[in-house]
Amino acid sequence: MGIGDKFDAAKDKVTGKVNEAVGDATDDRSREMKGKAQQVEGEAKDKLADAKAHLNEDANRATDDTEGGGLR
């Protein structure tokens, strides 16, 4: 989780862009569509990483017992 997930998502997005561009330039529709799919996968991974981070932050905040805070 965290930075590794973000890098993986970015890699998929960049690889997808390259595949889409190469597919478009060479008139290879299959590669172009594969690139678009990789970009969508990267976006999904990015959203999932954000959701995990927010859930982790919420969990940490809910169990913070500094100064007698306890659960909120």
N, C-alpha and C positions, 0 to 999 in steps of 0.2 A: 504494500500500500504506500501511498505518498508519492515521492519524487520519481521512483521507478515506474509507477503506473503512468505518470504524466509523460515521461520520456518515451514509454512504449506507445502511448497514444499519439504523441508528436511524430514518432517514427512512421507509424501507419499513415498518418495524414500526409507527410512529405512523400513517402513511397507511393502513395496513391496519386498524388499530384503528378509525380514524374511518370508513372504508368499511364495516367490519363493523357498527359501531354504527348508522350511518345506514341501512344495508340492513335491519337488524333493526327499527329504528323505523318504517321505511316499508314493511315487509313485502316488500322487494325482495331475494329470495333470491340472485339473480345478483350483486348488489352485495355482499351479505353474504359470499358464497363468494369473491368477488374479494378482499375484505378479508382473509379468512383466508389465502388464497394469498399475498398480499403479506406478511403476517406471517411465514409460513413462509420465504419468500424472504429476508426480513430476517434471520431467525435463521440461515439457511444462510450468508448473506454475513458475518454476525458470526462464525460458527465458522471460516469461511475466512480472515478477517482475523486471527483468533487463531492459526490454524495457520501462516499466513505469518510472523507476528511471532515465533513460537517457532522456526520454521526459520531465520529470519534471526539470531536470538539464538544458536542452536546453531552456525550457520556462522561467526559472529563469534568465538564462544568457541573453536571448533576451530582457527582460524587465528591466535589470539592468540599472538604470540611475545615478549611482554614478559618480561623476566628469563630469556630462554632457554627459555620454556615449550614452544614448538613445538606440535605436534599432541598432543591428549590422547586 
